Each structure stands twice: as structure tokens, then as C-alpha cells.
Amino acid sequence: MRQIPLVNLQAQYQKIRSEILSVTDEVFSKGAFIQGEYLETFESQFNSMLGASSGVGVSNGTSAISLALEALGVGVGDEVIVPSHTFFSTAEAVCNVGAKPVFAEILEDEYTIDPNSIRSLLSPRTKAIIPVHLYGNICRMSEILEISEKHSLFVIEDTAQAHFAQTNKRMAGTFGDVGTFSFYPGKNLGAGGDAGFVSCRDQKIADRIRKLANHGRVQKYEHDEIGYNHRMDGLQAAILSVKLKYILEWTAKRQSKAKLYDSLLGERGFSSMRVPQDSSAVYHLYVLRVSNRAEVMEFLKEKGIGVGVHYPIPLHLQPALKAYQSASMNLQLTENLAGEIISLPLCPDTEDSEIEIVAKEFLKVAQPSQTMHRSRTRSAIGERDHHHLQSSSFN
Ligand SMILES: *Cc1c(COP(=O)(O)O)cnc(C)c1O
């Protein structure tokens, strides 16, 4: 049976294999494993494509967020507003610097943080906001910046899923004080392992992040603060420079494939996220809402079609984050969404003919979501689906 994977990294590798092998050989031949010229080159290429003033390559997208928070002085006693509907890292990084994550609601059709919810959660302890450009959809940045300016808050954009998404030609990750990126292999721009990036508006913040990520050192064996080993490898930087040449082409493919899904599924009442005005989404994932998810997942898996759920348990319901939950939290839209979302195969190497097959099979069983006009209780969410969700191999 023909298998259609959720993401096809092998197909991508076959197209760039000789270039990857050649830079790998260069890095080994020069012994340029840690930092060095490949990292410098990648940093300047990525910064210039983003239009960011400065940026630092780091070990992964999670350390990128915690380094950014620490460099901005966010820590113990501070509150950081994050969406509840995101990958775990967003809140994990907040906890890792000793601050408290405060969970915000999403916009019903865009799946990104709701600025009104941010306003309702402000307190004298609020120090920062982390909007997450989830699925490659850009957040309502002008409204978020209005709030942050009015209340003197830092904005850290979690751009792990949104490389080169834009609003009015300005790139995601360059609106706030800092933008953090992940190059986890399954992300739109993926390394050959873990890697991440922090883009900064202020050179001083970039310098601080670079120092913190490198053992707080000012010279080889002189350390003026306690830092971490959160550096990006030379090998990852070299691989990323190869892939960066193709990223805009790959992004255009994601966008046209998402459009194809939209046109095949729209008539039957299914739609992906709404993209804000004057913005372009980069479709890290193609996500739909269905009311019978367990059934749809089982059916598609039987047909050899890779499906995922990103993410089944909202952060405010995660066992590890119990300490940050409160009875007064009302995140109904987030809970409804978590019970209904499903991700269909989409990457630059997904063939149009594969999308046609997926759409056809999907339409045989999927029922559109009814929740827009219906309220569900917390206990109804996900219970039945839960055991189907273990096999997703991408964040
Ligand atoms: C992947 C991801 C991260 C973490 O990135 P890693 O490189 O895996 O540490 C953070 N936030 C979001 C939204 C992500 O999707």
C-alpha cells in the first residue's frame, strides 16, 4: 500500500544530498565543530533574510526562549503570558528561568493568542508576553505590541513554526524584543539534529545571549557569569546554510499545497486556520477541525496516511504544569480546539497527487466541527482520543 507520511524528510534529503555531504566533509576536514566560521556565516545569512538587526545561533528552540527570557531579566517572581494552545516548550522555558507561565486563550479561527485574553490576564507581576506563531500563522502583532508598549512588557515571539511568515512584509520574529526559532528537523527549516536561533532588536541583548549560551565566558577561560552550554554546532550551521537557499521555494510549495487542500475540502465545510489580513502563513502544519477525530485518525492510518494532533493536551491541563493552574481559568476555545484538531500530510515534498488522495479519503469519514456554536465540558475533551495520539513523531 502507498504510504503518505505526515512529513517526508527523506525525499528532501535526496534532493540536497550531495550538497549536505560536501559541507559535512568540509566541517570535518577543518575541524570546525563548535562555533567558528560556519556559525558566523549562517547567523549573518539568517539575520539578513529576516531583516533582523542581530541574532545568535543556539542549541535548540527551547533554549532560545529561556536564554531570551534570562537576557531580558525575566525570572523569579515574574509572570509571562503564553497561549495554552502551543507546544510544551513555550511554557517549559518560562518555568526554567523561574518565572510563572500564565495561560491565555486563542482566537477561535486563527489558533493564535487572543490579544483580549492577554489584556484580561495582566497583573503587576506581568513582565513579558510570548506570542506563538502556531502552525506558521502569524499572531496579531500590532495589537500585541500596543499592549506591550502601554504596559512596558517584553515581547518574545516563539517563531519555531513560522520561519519567514510575514505581516506587511515584516517577518515573524522581528516585531518583538526578541524572536526565537527552532531548527528541529521537522520544522520548516530543519537541521540535522537540534538547533535554534534568537533574533534580537538590541545588540546588547544579542551579546548577552551569546555569552550566556557559551558558559558566560568573556574569554576562553574567563567567565563573568554563570551560563550554559547552549551553542549551535558548526555542522548544524553548515547544513542550515545549505537548506536556507531553498527555504523560500519550499515555503511557496507549502502555501500552494495548503491552497490545494483548501480547495478540495472547503466545499464540504472544512477550513484551515484563518490568516490575518496583509499576512502570509507558512503552513508548518495543515490543521483542520473535525468532530469525530478518533474515527478519522483510525481510518486514515489504515489507508497508510500519516496524521497527527498538534496538540492534544492544552498546557493549562498538563500534569507537569499543575502548579500554574487555577480554578478561575476559562480556556474553553482552547479546550474545544484540542479535542478536534487533526494535522494532515503537508511538506514541500508532499505530491499534489498525494494531497488529492488524502482529501478524498478524509472526506469519506470526517465530520466538520460543530463547536463554534456549542459548548463542551472539560471532561468531554480528548478522553476517547487520547490513546490514539501517542505516535506523532514531530513536535
Ligand atoms: C518546536 C517548538 C519549540 C521548541 O523547539 P526545539 O528546537 O524542539 O527545542 C518551541 N515552541 C514551539 C511552538 C515549537 O513548535
PDBQT file of the ligand as one rigid body, heavy atoms in Angstrom, charges set to zero:
ROOT
HETATM    1  C1  LIG A 401       9.447  23.003  18.241  1.00  0.00    +0.000 C 
HETATM    2  C2  LIG A 401       8.912  24.083  19.092  1.00  0.00    +0.000 A 
HETATM    3  C3  LIG A 401       9.639  24.611  20.152  1.00  0.00    +0.000 A 
HETATM    4  C4  LIG A 401      10.920  24.003  20.661  1.00  0.00    +0.000 C 
HETATM    5  O1  LIG A 401      11.926  23.872  19.749  1.00  0.00    +0.000 OA
HETATM    6  P1  LIG A 401      13.062  22.739  19.981  1.00  0.00    +0.000 P 
HETATM    7  O2  LIG A 401      14.077  23.101  18.958  1.00  0.00    +0.000 OA
HETATM    8  O3  LIG A 401      12.424  21.431  19.720  1.00  0.00    +0.000 OA
HETATM    9  O4  LIG A 401      13.567  22.888  21.367  1.00  0.00    +0.000 OA
HETATM   10  C5  LIG A 401       9.125  25.690  20.845  1.00  0.00    +0.000 A 
HETATM   11  N1  LIG A 401       7.948  26.214  20.511  1.00  0.00    +0.000 NA
HETATM   12  C6  LIG A 401       7.186  25.710  19.511  1.00  0.00    +0.000 A 
HETATM   13  C7  LIG A 401       5.882  26.363  19.196  1.00  0.00    +0.000 C 
HETATM   14  C8  LIG A 401       7.641  24.629  18.777  1.00  0.00    +0.000 A 
HETATM   15  O5  LIG A 401       6.883  24.140  17.794  1.00  0.00    +0.000 OA
ENDROOT
TORSDOF 0
